[in-house]
Amino acid sequence: MNTVLEVKDLVVRFDTQDGVVHAVNGVSYSLKEGETLGIVGESGSGKSVHVLSMLQLVPMPPGRIEGGEVLFEGQDLLAMSNDEIRGVRGSRVAMIFQDPMTSLNPVLTVGRQITEAIRLHLKYSKKDARDRAIELLGLVGIADPKTRLDDFPHQFSGGMRQRAMIAMALSCDPTLLIADEPTTALDVTIQAQIIELMSKLRDELGMSLIWITHDLGVVAGIADTIQVMYGGTIMERGPTRSVFKDTRNAYTLGLLNSLPRPDQGVERLVPIAGSPPNLLSPLQGDPFAPRNPHATERCFKERPPLEPVTSGHSEHLAAAWYDLPEVVGG
């Protein structure tokens, strides 16, 4: 399969009154055609910031991209002019933002917001764009799409607003779709429906998908590859089954242990002790070392590289100077 996206040593900083925030610290990975990548981590781990930076959506200032390349279909997105990147955003690369209530304009109809991208990128007539929008609302499971197209966002439920955001993102048949915590504000029933819908659309349209979340359980059933981030770095990355069954990083293990497991008779959740790192200071050593009960002296002094866990698992990478007492994560 062809490589759709290749991120090389991406570094992002924010200048604040308190100092420089080291938000993204040398992130590198690739995404293949038709692959679904689940990016997981706590708030502040650099998940959203690094994808917003790839599309030049981080406000500058205070943000600045200090280094790296983001190659999408061989073109460096970071080197593009404003006009060039606008031609990519919303058409070849689309994004579903975290909160559909604040992402949708409350004074414009849902139909107006969906047709805007269609008319801009695909040059459709007003009637053809409206027909396409009706088709998209039906595709994402909204009943009576012809009528609901003229409704305002406040007339949609939370799940319907999220479906409208998905329809908007799919309007120009993107090669890559980035979903930034698209189910966080929804109840579990609607979450399951949205995940099922996205899996179905991914398979039907053949697009690549990046799914960002703080919950490993959410991506377990949709992602081909899981990438765990902490402190603006990648802690572990590999095929979903391998990361779950052969966990090699203590932070990944902590996230797995914090999941509810009623089927295994686990009644109490196990929290990760401590707090996320202070990113106002440059990282020294393993960013998770102060919270890691398995940390060695070397963890506090030297940053571990992201390397294959064994010679037989070249696709499963982990950054760790230690061995977990139990390799199996669950």
N, C-alpha and C positions, 0 to 999 in steps of 0.2 A: 504493500500500500504506500501511496505517496505521502510525504510529510506536508501537512497543511500549515502548521505553525511551529516556529523554532525560536525559543527565547534564549538569549545568550547573555549571561552575567548582568542581568538588569539590576541597576542600583537607583533608588529613589530616596530623596531627602526632602524634608520640610523645614523651612526657616520659621521659627516661632520666637515669641518674646522670652521664652525660657531657654532657648537654645535650638540646636539642630536636631530634628527627629530623624533617626536612621530607620526609615520605614521598611525599605526593601534592600536586602543586603546580598546581592550576587545570586539572583535566582536564574536557573537555567533548566530548560526541559523542552521536549518536543511533543507534538500532537499529530497523529496520523489521520488520514482521510477516513471518516466514518467512526472514529474512536470517541468514546465518552470518557472524559477525565474528571474525576471528583476531587476538588481541592477542599481540604478540611483543616480546621484549626480554630482556636479561640479568637474572640474579638481582639483586634490589634496585631494579629499575626502576619498581616500583609496580603491577605487573600484578595480583597477587593481593590486595594490600592494598586497592586501590580497589574491587574487587568485594566483598570481605568488608565493607568500610565501607558499601557500598550496602545490604547486608542487616543492618546493625547487628551484625555478628559480630566486630568488632574489640573486644578487651577495653578497657573504659574505667573507670579508668585502666589502663595508661599512655597508651592511644590517645585521641584526641579529634578530632572532625570540626569543623574551624574554619569551614567555609563551604561553600556550594553546595546544590544541589537534585538529587534523583534521582527523576524522574517515571516511574513505571511505570503504564501505562494511565491516565495523568492524575493519579495519586496520588503525593504526595511520600513516599517510603519513609523518609526521614530524620526526618520530622515525626511518624511513627507511634509509638503507645505500644507497650510490650512485647507486650501481648496482640494488638494489631493486626498487628505485624510477624510474630509467630509464626503468624498466620493466613495470611500470604503465603508465608513460607519453607516449602519442602517441598511446597507445593500449586501455587500459580500461578508461583512462581519456585523452581526446584530447582537443586542444586549437586552436582557430582561433585568430591570433594576429591582432593588430589594423591596420597596414598599409601593405597591400599585396605587395606593390612595394618594401619595404625594408625587408619584411619577406621571400620573394622568392630569391633564389640565382641567380643573373643575368647571371652567366656563365654556369649554368646547365640547361638542358631542363626541362620543366614542368614534363614530364613523368619520368625522372630520380629522381626528387624530390618526386614524389608521390610513386614510387615503392620502394624507400629506406626504408620507414617505414614498408611496406608490407613484404619485404624480411627479415627485422630485427626481427619483432615481430611475423609474421605468418609463417616464414621459407618457403615461396613460392619459386619456381624456377623462373629464370629470365623471362621465357615465361609466366608462370602463373601470375606473378606479373604484367607484362605488360597488359595481358588480363584483370586483375582486375582494373588496372588504366584506361583502355579504358572504361570499364563498369562504373566506377565512374564518369568520365568526362561526359559521356552520361547522367548519373543520375542527375547531377547538371545542365544540360541544355546546354552544349557546343556542337555545331553542328560539325559533322565530327570529332569525338574524336580520331579516329585512326590516322588521319593526324596531328591534333593539338597537340597530345601527344609529338611530336618531335620538337615543337616550343619552343623558349626561352621566358621568361617572358615579354620582351619588345615587343614581337609580339602579346601580349594579351592586350585588353582594360582593363580599371580599373575594370569594372564589371566582365570580364572574369577571371582576376587575383583573384578576390575575390571568384569566383566560384571554381577556381583551389585550393585555400586554403581550402575551404569547403570540396572538394573532398579528399584532403590530410588528413584532420582531420577525415573524415569518413572511411578512408581506412582500419582500423582494427576493425570496428564495436564497437566503444566505448560505455560504459555504461553511461558516463557523457561527455557532450560536453560543453566547455566554449568558448563563443564568445565575445571577448573583442572589443567593438565598431566596429563591422564588416561592418557597413554601413556609417561610419563618412565621408569618403573621396569620397562618391559616390553621384551622383545627385539623386533627389527624385524618379525618375522613376525606376532607378536601385535599389534604396533602397527598394522600394515596392516589386520588383521582388525577391530580396534576402530574405526579411522577409517572403514572401509567400513560397519560396523554403524551408527555414528552418522549417517553420511550417509543411509543407508537409513531409519532411524527418523525423522530430521528431515523427510525428504520424505513419509513415510507419515503422520506425526502433525501436520505443518504448524506446528511450533514454531520459535521463534527460538533461535539458538544462539550463545553466546560461548565460543570455544575459546582458552584461554590456554596459551602454550608459549614456550620459549626458542628454538625451531627453526623458521625460516621454511619449511624443506622440508616440515614436517609439515602446515602449514596451506595449502600451495600447492594441494592437491587438494580441499580441503573448504570453504575460506572464500570468500565473495563479496567481502568487504572485509577488508583488512589494516590494522591499526593498530600502529605501531611506537612503543614507549615507552622512555624513558631518563630517569633522574633524576626520576621522578615526573611527567614531562610527555609529551605526544604529539609525536613528532618528524616523523612522516609518516603519512598515512592516505589510503586510496583503494581503488578496485576492484583486486582481486588482480592481474590482468593488467597494469594500468597501473603499479602499484607495482614489479612485477618488471621490466617492460620499459622504464619511463621513470622510474627512481629519481632522486629529487631531494635526498635528505638523505644526508650522509656516513655517518651511523651505520647507516642502512638498507643502504647500499652495503657497509659493513664486514661486516654480518651475511651479506649475499649472498655476498661473497667468501670467507667462512669456511666455506661449505658445500662438501662434497666433490663434485667433478664428474668422475667417471671417464669419462663419455661425451664430455667435451671434452678428454680427455688431461691434465687438471690433476692432478698427483701430490701436490703439497704444499699444505696448507691455509694460508691467509693469516690470521694472527691480528690482532685489533684491539689495537694497542699501548696501553700505559697501563692505568690502573685506573678503575673506576667512581667517580663523584664522592662526596665526603664530604658526606652530607646533614645533618650537624650544623650546617652553615652555610646561610643562605638563598642560593638560586641567584642568581648574578650573570651575566647574559649567557646564552649558549648553554651548557647543561650539558655538551655533548660537545666544546666548543671545545678543551680541553687535549689531547684525543686525536685531534683532527681535523687532518690535514695540509693541508686546504683552508681552514682558519679564517682569517678576516680580523681586523683589530684590533677591528672593531665587534662581532665574535662574543663577545669577552671582556668587553665593557662593557654590551651591550644584548641582552635576550632577544628572539629573533625570534618574530613572531606566526605562527600556523598559518594559512596563506593558500593559495588556489588556485594551482597551479603555472603555469597559463596560463589565459587567458580561455576557452579551449575545454575545459578540464578542471576544471569547478567542483567535481566530487566528489573530485578528487585534490588533497590538501592537503599542504604541507610547511612546516617551520619552518627556514629557512636564510637567512643573509645573503650567501651565496656561490653560485656556479655550479660544479657538478661539471665536470671536464674532459671526462668522458664521461657523457652523460645516461643512456645505456642501462645498466641494472644487470645484465642477463643473462637 
